[in-house]
Amino acid sequence: MSDDSPDVEPTLLECDMAILQQMLFDGNTSAAIEFSEGLLERSRSKEERNPESEVRIRMERALLGAVDLSMVGAELRWCTDRLKALRQGSFLHGIALLNLAAWHRNQGETMMALATHAEISPSSGHPTEIRGLSRLEAGRIMIGLNDLDPAMRHLWTARECLSQSGLTTEALASSLEWLDLALEEIVEESPRMSERLAQAAPREGAGSTWVPANPEDVREVVEALIPVLLADVSGNERSDIGLILDASDVLGEASWHQLVSERISEIQDPNVCEALQS
């Protein structure tokens, strides 16, 4: 629906769906489960039938544990398949895929989780923030498999998508996790991340791969991180600031070390303080 479409009055069911969402936001799980049961019946009724609301309710109930544990996976898959038929590429369809992928990962079904994330791609039409969240999780899965080349590519894409979407916390996590991998090995002749993404091709399965980082990509990430991380240097565990110091040492960028040093009186992490004084 375009932005200039006329406003449509929400139905009573849609208003009650908003109440359900507020219950979930407030953490009233028991009340939400009980309330959702009636909403589910109404969404299927002749008077208020609404297939999209039915999917949303069934997905919430599966995540809340309102269905038998053995049926959660099947229920989440039903939701994704139904939304694919109703509104493929929509935000809600993307959320359903993310939920299903997370369920597979929690069950130890790593390859199924990756296959589910693969359904979220540039050609899928899903919103940028959905693709960013998917790539962040896929990158983490690849790290767990020690398949670090695609992990870095996924995290780089996540960083770009999440930054574009204004999801600053998630974009920061993507940047830090990418930098942590990149600092393992930096080679001047290595291809830039943009080239690695452009040349990436589908593979039959995960492997154990590695491509060193290009120093210019590291500089790009560190320069973007510094103003964010140094805005508040408090906290007893600041490994993120430690990564900036590591990058400074590896690339010989003394200015980064100096910027952190200027805040030493405010830094509370003893490991960072020790690194600054060594």
N, C-alpha and C positions, 0 to 999 in steps of 0.2 A: 504494500500500500504506500503510495507516495505521500510526502509531507503535506501536500495541498489537498488531500482528500478531506471531505467534510467530516466533522466530528460525529461520532456515533455514540449514543447513550449506552453505557454498559448494562448488560442484563443483570438480573438479580443473582444469577449463578456467578457471573464474573465479579460482582461485588463481594460475594461470599468467598470467592477464591482469594480476593485481596485480604480478607479476614484470616484465611488459612495461612497466607504468607506472613502476616503479622505475628500469628501464633508461633510460627517457625522461627521468625526473627527474634522473638522474645524468649525462645527456648521452652515453650509450653508443649513439649513433645506429646505427652499423654492426651492433652486436650486436642491437639492437632490430629492425632490418629483417629480419635473418636469423631471429630468434626468432619474429617475427610471421608469417612465411610458414608455419611449421608450425601456429601457432595458427589461422590462417585456414582451413587445410585441415581442422583438427579441428572448427572451428565449423560447417562445412558437412557433416561426416560424419554418418552414421546414428547412431553411438554418442553423439556429443556435440553434436549439432545445437543451435545457439543463435543465432537470427537477430539478436538485439541485440548479442551479442558479435561476430558477423560484421560488423555495421555499424561498431562501434567500431574493429575492427582495420583495416577498409578505409579508414576515415577517417584513422587514424593513418598508415597506409602512404602514402596520398595526400599528406599533409602532410610526410612524411619524404622524399618523392621516390622511393619504392619502385615507383612506376608511371611509365609513359611520360609525359613532360611534357605531351604533347598530350591526355592522358586525365585529367589532374588535375581539371579543371572538371567533366567528366562524372561522375567518381567521387564528387566531393563532392556533386553534385546527386543522384546515386543514394542517397547516405547520407541526405540530408535527406528525400527522398521516402519512403524505406523507414521512417525513424523517424516520419514523419508518419502512416504507416499503423500502425506498431507502438505508438508512445507519443507522439502529438501533444501538444505543450505541455509535454513533460518537459524537465528540465534538459539532457539529452543532445541532444534535438531542437533546443533553443535553441543549444547549442554548435555543432551542425552548421550551423545557419543563419548564425551568426556567422562560421564558417570559410568558408562559401560566399560570403558578402558580402565578406569580406576578399579572397578570391581574385579576385572580380569587380573590386574596386577596384584591386588590384595589376595587373590586366590593362588598366586604363584604362576599364573598363566601368562608369562612374559610375552611370548610371540603373539598370542591373541590380543594382548593389550596393544602391541605395536601395530598389528593389522587393523585394529579399530581406529587408532590414531591416523593410520594411512588413509582412512575415509575422509579425513579433514585435510584438504589440500587447496592450493590456489584455484584449481578448476572446480572445486566443490561449491563455491559461492558462499561459504560460511564467512561471517564477519571477521575482521582482522584480529580482534581480541580473542576470538575462539581459536583461530589458527596459532596465535602466539602462545596461549595456554597449552595447546596440544603439543607444540614443538618443545616447550619447556619440559613437559612430562616425558616426551619421547627422548629428549636429550638425557634426562636423568636415567631412564631405562637403559639407554646405550652405555652410559657410564658404568652401570651395574654389570653390563655384559663385557666390559673392557673393550668396547668397540668405539674408540675415541674419536676417529675422524668424523663419522656421522654425528656423534654426540656434539662435537664442536659446531658442525653445520646447523644442527637443530637449535642449539643454544643461541647461535648468532641470529638465526631467523626469528627466534622467540624475542630476542632483545629488540630487533627492529619493529616487529609487529606490536609488541607490548608498549614500546615507547610511542609509537604512532597512535595507540589507543588510549594513552593517558594512564595506563596501569603501571604507575611508577614503581611500586613495591616489587611487582613481579618482574618488571624490566631490570630493576637493580639486581634481583636474584639471578636473572639470566646472565647479566654482565659479569657478575662476580664468579659464577660457576664456570663461565667460558674462560675468564682470566686465569682461574685456578688451573685449568687444563693447559692453557696456552703457555704458562710459565714453565712447564715441564721441559720445553725445548723451543727455542726461537732461532730461526735461520733466515738470513737476509734474502736468500734466493727462493724461499717458499712462496707458493702462490697466495695471493690475497684471498680473504674469505669470499669476496664477491665472485672470484674466479672459481673457487672450489664449489660454490653453490651452483654456478652456471653449468659446470661440467659434471655435476652429480648425476648418477644413473641408478635406477632401481636395481636391487640385488635380491637374490633368492632367499637369503637369510643373513643373520648377523655373523660377523667374524671378529677378528682382533686386528684392527687397523689403526694406523697413526700417521699423521702428517704434521710436521712442525709448524708452528705459528709464524706468520710474517711480522716483523717488528712494527710495521706501520699500523697493522690492525691492533696490536697491543697498545701502541701510543693512542690510537683513537679511543679505545675503551677506557684507558686510564685517565685521559684528559676529560672524558665525560664523567667519570666517577669522582674525581677529586672534589669538585665543588659540592657534590651531594654528600659524600662521606665526611668531609671536613666541616660541614654545616653544624654538626654536633658530634664531638669526639668523645663524649662520655660513654660509660659502660665498661664493665670489667672484662668483657670478652669481645675484642674488636679485631678479629682475624681479617676483616675486610680492609682495615687500615694497614694491617700487616702485609696484605697482598700488594698494596701500593708501594710499600718499602721494598718488597721483593722485586717488583717490576723495575723500580729505580735502580737497584743493584744490578740486575741482569742487563738492562739496556744502558746503564751508565748515565741515567737522567738525574743528575744531582738536584735539579730544581724541584722534583717531586719530593725527594727526601727533605729538602729545605722547607717546603710548605708544611709538611707534617711536623718537623722539628719546631717550627714557630708556635705550635700548639701543645708542646710537651707539658706545660704546666696544667693543662686541662685534661690530658689523657690519663685514664684510670687503669687501662689494661697494662699490667706489669710486663707482659711479654713485648708489647709495642715500645714501652719506655726503655726496656733493656736493649731492644734492637736499635733504637735511636742513639743510645749512649755507647754502643759498641764500636 
